[in-house]
């Protein structure tokens, strides 16, 4: 069974100082998306927004993204993360990175213009950028959505639909955009049995539909070898999940970053949920990276023996 496991590449890209947080910091951590056709290949690495606030508090995306969307401020985060991801790409020519874009940012002409201007300012790194459009709002409600997404493609970006099959990321909405999607990411919920429908059969059906929308289909939430087999047998090209965790890319803005301060003030004002961690957040994250590195090396050694 383990011979089927792709071997994630080990990538390190971090500017974490390891010092205790004394002011707000905006950043991201990365999760590998592996290519099933290569035991050592990555399709790209998804960059997930994070915030560090004083006194060892780590905010994950689920803690603040819904709040920002509800308050109409998600574009502030999207633009900031796009800037950081492009900077990371400029510093490492060997990787491709992806980041989330809310449909609400896409629907706002001024916000989308800022995203496009940011991408256009860094044309070479932009060729290795994947924009993942989330499922939080209907694409059909956005005027000229196809034209807007095509602007990013003309600048060299690839386009992905995140969490396909749930929320507003359904076939009718995705096809409405009238754009050539590059990647369709199937939501993790389709790896779980629902009633009398075996998850393998359900997943196969969804992968077939996804393949009609984009040339690359990724299954999210793969945590076991059995789920990996299921995803491959369903016809997916790649996977994302704990089974493939490699040392994470980490990047943090400077402590006095204006966007980080604006975002954190907004979140605190609206009562975002805070998830405390013991000790310094950087120590927590870097410790996790070390642990994941050991796991990946052990997995790679096992795969080599089986091959």
C-alpha positions as CSV (number, residue, x, y, z in Angstrom):
1,X,0.0,0.0,0.0
2,X,2.7,2.5,0.9
3,X,4.3,2.1,-2.5
4,X,1.3,4.1,-3.8
5,X,2.2,7.1,-1.7
6,X,3.7,10.1,-3.5
7,X,6.8,11.4,-1.8
8,X,6.3,15.1,-1.1
9,X,9.3,17.4,-1.8
10,X,10.7,19.0,1.2
11,X,10.6,22.8,0.9
12,X,11.6,25.4,3.4
13,X,10.8,29.1,2.9
14,X,10.6,31.1,6.1
15,X,11.5,34.4,7.6
16,X,10.2,33.6,11.1
17,X,12.5,35.1,13.7
18,X,11.5,32.9,16.6
19,X,11.0,35.9,18.8
20,X,8.0,36.4,20.9
21,X,5.2,38.4,19.2
22,X,4.8,41.9,20.4
23,X,2.7,43.3,17.6
24,X,0.4,42.0,14.9
25,X,1.7,39.9,12.1
26,X,0.1,38.7,8.9
27,X,1.3,35.6,7.2
28,X,0.7,32.2,5.7
29,X,1.7,28.6,6.0
30,X,1.7,26.2,3.1
31,X,0.2,22.7,2.4
32,X,1.6,20.5,-0.3
33,X,-0.6,19.4,-3.2
34,X,1.0,16.3,-4.7
35,X,1.0,14.9,-8.2
36,X,-0.1,11.3,-8.3
37,X,1.9,10.7,-11.5
38,X,5.2,11.3,-9.8
39,X,6.5,9.9,-6.5
40,X,8.5,13.1,-5.9
41,X,6.3,15.7,-7.5
42,X,4.3,18.6,-6.3
43,X,1.5,20.3,-8.3
44,X,1.9,23.4,-6.1
45,X,1.7,24.5,-2.5
46,X,-1.4,26.2,-1.2
47,X,-0.7,29.2,1.1
48,X,-3.2,29.4,4.0
49,X,-3.6,32.8,5.7
50,X,-2.7,33.1,9.4
51,X,-2.4,35.9,11.9
52,X,-0.2,36.2,15.0
53,X,-1.4,38.7,17.6
54,X,0.4,39.7,20.8
55,X,0.7,37.3,23.7
56,X,1.1,34.1,21.8
57,X,-2.3,34.0,20.0
58,X,-2.5,32.3,16.6
59,X,-5.5,33.0,14.3
60,X,-6.2,30.5,11.6
61,X,-8.3,31.2,8.5
62,X,-11.5,29.8,10.0
63,X,-11.2,32.2,12.9
64,X,-11.3,35.4,10.8
65,X,-12.1,34.8,7.1
66,X,-15.9,34.4,7.6
67,X,-15.9,37.5,9.7
68,X,-14.0,39.5,7.1
69,X,-16.4,38.3,4.4
70,X,-19.5,39.2,6.4
71,X,-18.1,42.7,7.1
72,X,-17.2,43.2,3.4
73,X,-13.5,43.5,4.2
74,X,-12.1,40.2,2.7
75,X,-10.5,42.1,-0.1
76,X,-8.0,43.6,2.3
77,X,-6.8,40.1,3.3
78,X,-6.8,38.8,-0.3
79,X,-4.7,41.6,-1.7
80,X,-2.2,41.3,1.2
81,X,-1.8,37.6,0.8
82,X,-1.4,37.8,-2.9
83,X,1.4,40.3,-2.4
84,X,3.1,38.1,0.1
85,X,2.8,35.0,-2.0
86,X,4.3,36.8,-5.0
87,X,7.2,37.9,-2.9
88,X,7.7,34.3,-1.8
89,X,7.7,33.2,-5.4
90,X,10.2,35.8,-6.4
91,X,12.5,34.5,-3.7
92,X,12.3,30.8,-4.8
93,X,12.2,30.0,-8.5
94,X,11.6,26.3,-8.0
95,X,8.1,26.3,-6.6
96,X,4.5,27.2,-7.5
97,X,2.2,28.6,-4.9
98,X,-1.5,29.1,-4.6
99,X,-3.7,31.3,-2.5
100,X,-7.5,31.8,-1.9
101,X,-9.5,34.5,-3.5
102,X,-13.0,35.2,-2.3
103,X,-15.8,35.7,-4.9
104,X,-16.6,38.9,-3.0
105,X,-13.1,40.2,-3.9
106,X,-13.7,39.2,-7.5
107,X,-17.1,40.9,-7.5
108,X,-15.7,44.2,-6.2
109,X,-14.2,46.1,-9.3
110,X,-11.8,48.2,-7.2
111,X,-10.6,45.2,-5.1
112,X,-10.1,43.1,-8.2
113,X,-8.2,45.9,-9.9
114,X,-5.8,45.9,-7.0
115,X,-5.3,42.2,-7.2
116,X,-4.7,42.4,-11.0
117,X,-2.3,45.4,-10.5
118,X,-0.4,43.5,-7.9
119,X,0.0,40.4,-10.1
120,X,0.9,42.5,-13.2
121,X,3.7,44.2,-11.2
122,X,5.5,40.9,-10.8
123,X,5.0,39.1,-14.2
124,X,7.7,36.4,-13.8
125,X,6.6,35.1,-10.4
126,X,2.9,35.4,-11.5
127,X,3.5,32.5,-13.9
128,X,3.8,30.2,-10.9
129,X,0.8,31.5,-9.0
130,X,-2.5,29.6,-8.7
131,X,-5.6,31.6,-7.6
132,X,-8.1,29.4,-5.8
133,X,-11.6,30.8,-6.1
134,X,-13.5,29.8,-2.9
135,X,-17.1,28.5,-2.6
136,X,-18.4,31.3,-0.3
137,X,-20.5,33.2,-2.9
138,X,-22.1,32.6,-6.2
139,X,-20.1,33.3,-9.3
140,X,-23.3,33.7,-11.3
141,X,-24.0,37.0,-9.4
142,X,-20.7,38.6,-10.6
143,X,-20.9,40.8,-13.7
144,X,-18.3,39.9,-16.3
145,X,-16.8,37.2,-14.1
146,X,-15.3,35.4,-17.1
147,X,-13.6,38.5,-18.3
148,X,-12.2,39.3,-14.8
149,X,-10.8,35.8,-14.3
150,X,-9.4,35.8,-17.8
151,X,-7.4,38.9,-16.8
152,X,-5.5,36.8,-14.3
153,X,-4.9,34.0,-16.9
154,X,-3.5,36.5,-19.4
155,X,-1.0,37.5,-16.7
156,X,0.1,33.8,-16.5
157,X,-1.8,32.7,-13.4
158,X,-3.6,29.3,-13.2
159,X,-7.2,29.3,-11.9
160,X,-8.6,26.7,-9.5
161,X,-12.0,26.1,-8.0
162,X,-11.7,25.3,-4.3
163,X,-14.0,22.9,-2.4
164,X,-15.9,21.8,-5.6
165,X,-19.2,20.1,-4.8
166,X,-20.1,22.2,-1.7
167,X,-21.4,25.7,-1.1
168,X,-21.5,27.7,-4.3
169,X,-18.7,25.7,-5.9
170,X,-21.1,23.5,-7.8
171,X,-21.1,22.6,-11.5
172,X,-23.6,25.2,-12.6
173,X,-21.8,28.1,-10.9
174,X,-18.3,27.0,-12.1
175,X,-19.4,26.6,-15.7
176,X,-21.2,29.9,-15.6
177,X,-17.8,31.7,-15.2
178,X,-17.1,30.8,-18.9
179,X,-13.4,30.6,-18.3
180,X,-10.8,27.8,-18.9
181,X,-10.3,26.4,-15.4
182,X,-6.9,24.8,-14.8
183,X,-7.6,22.9,-11.6
184,X,-10.8,21.6,-9.8
185,X,-10.3,20.8,-6.1
186,X,-12.9,18.4,-4.7
187,X,-14.1,19.0,-1.2
188,X,-12.9,16.6,1.5
189,X,-16.5,15.7,2.5
190,X,-16.7,13.4,-0.6
191,X,-14.3,11.0,1.0
192,X,-16.9,10.2,3.6
193,X,-19.9,7.8,3.3
194,X,-23.3,9.5,2.9
195,X,-26.2,7.3,3.7
196,X,-26.4,4.3,1.3
197,X,-24.1,5.8,-1.3
198,X,-20.5,4.5,-0.9
199,X,-18.0,7.3,-0.9
200,X,-15.9,5.6,-3.6
201,X,-18.8,5.6,-6.1
202,X,-19.8,9.2,-5.2
203,X,-16.3,10.4,-5.5
204,X,-15.8,8.8,-8.9
205,X,-18.9,10.5,-10.2
206,X,-17.8,13.9,-9.0
207,X,-14.3,13.4,-10.4
208,X,-15.8,12.7,-13.8
209,X,-17.8,15.8,-13.7
210,X,-14.8,17.9,-12.5
211,X,-12.7,16.6,-15.4
212,X,-15.2,18.2,-17.8
213,X,-14.5,21.5,-16.2
214,X,-10.7,21.5,-15.9
215,X,-7.8,19.3,-16.9
216,X,-6.4,18.7,-13.4
217,X,-8.6,17.3,-10.5
218,X,-7.4,17.3,-6.9
219,X,-9.0,15.6,-4.0
220,X,-8.7,17.4,-0.7
221,X,-8.6,15.9,2.8
222,X,-6.7,12.7,2.1
223,X,-5.6,11.4,5.5
224,X,-5.2,7.6,5.0
225,X,-3.7,5.2,2.5
226,X,-7.2,3.9,1.7
227,X,-8.4,7.4,0.9
228,X,-5.4,7.8,-1.4
229,X,-6.3,4.6,-3.3
230,X,-9.9,5.8,-3.5
231,X,-8.8,9.1,-5.0
232,X,-6.5,7.5,-7.5
233,X,-9.1,4.9,-8.6
234,X,-11.7,7.7,-9.0
235,X,-9.4,9.3,-11.6
236,X,-8.0,12.3,-9.7
237,X,-4.7,13.7,-10.7
238,X,-3.5,14.9,-7.3
239,X,-4.3,15.1,-3.6
240,X,-4.0,17.3,-0.6
241,X,-4.2,16.4,3.1
242,X,-2.4,15.2,6.2
243,X,-1.1,12.1,4.4
244,X,1.2,14.2,2.3
245,X,2.2,16.8,4.9
246,X,5.7,18.0,4.2
247,X,7.6,20.8,6.0
248,X,5.4,23.8,5.6
249,X,6.3,27.0,3.8
250,X,5.9,29.8,6.3
251,X,6.1,33.5,5.6
252,X,5.2,36.5,7.9
253,X,5.0,40.2,7.3
254,X,7.1,42.6,9.2
255,X,5.6,43.4,12.7
256,X,4.7,47.0,11.8
257,X,3.0,46.0,8.5
258,X,0.0,48.3,8.0
259,X,-2.3,45.7,6.5
260,X,-1.7,43.4,9.5
261,X,-2.6,46.1,11.9
262,X,-5.7,47.1,9.9
263,X,-6.9,43.5,9.8
264,X,-6.2,42.7,13.4
265,X,-8.0,45.8,14.6
266,X,-11.0,44.9,12.5
267,X,-11.0,41.4,13.8
268,X,-10.7,42.4,17.4
269,X,-13.5,45.0,17.0
270,X,-15.8,42.3,15.7
271,X,-14.9,39.7,18.3
272,X,-13.1,37.1,16.2
273,X,-12.5,33.8,18.0
274,X,-8.9,33.5,19.3
275,X,-7.1,30.2,19.6
276,X,-4.4,30.4,22.2
277,X,-1.3,28.2,21.9
278,X,1.3,27.5,24.6
279,X,4.5,29.5,24.3
280,X,5.5,31.5,21.3
281,X,3.4,30.9,18.2
282,X,6.5,30.7,16.1
283,X,7.9,28.0,18.4
284,X,4.6,26.2,18.0
285,X,4.7,26.4,14.2
286,X,8.4,25.6,13.8
287,X,8.0,22.6,16.1
288,X,5.3,21.3,13.9
289,X,7.5,21.8,10.9
290,X,10.3,19.7,12.6
291,X,7.8,17.0,13.4
292,X,6.4,16.9,9.9
293,X,9.9,16.8,8.5
294,X,10.7,13.6,10.5
295,X,7.4,12.0,9.3
296,X,8.1,12.8,5.7
297,X,11.6,11.4,5.8
298,X,10.3,8.2,7.4
299,X,7.6,7.9,4.7
300,X,10.1,8.5,1.9
301,X,12.4,5.8,3.4
302,X,9.5,3.3,3.5
303,X,8.5,4.1,-0.1
304,X,12.0,3.6,-1.3
305,X,12.1,0.2,0.4
306,X,8.8,-0.9,-1.1
307,X,9.8,0.2,-4.6
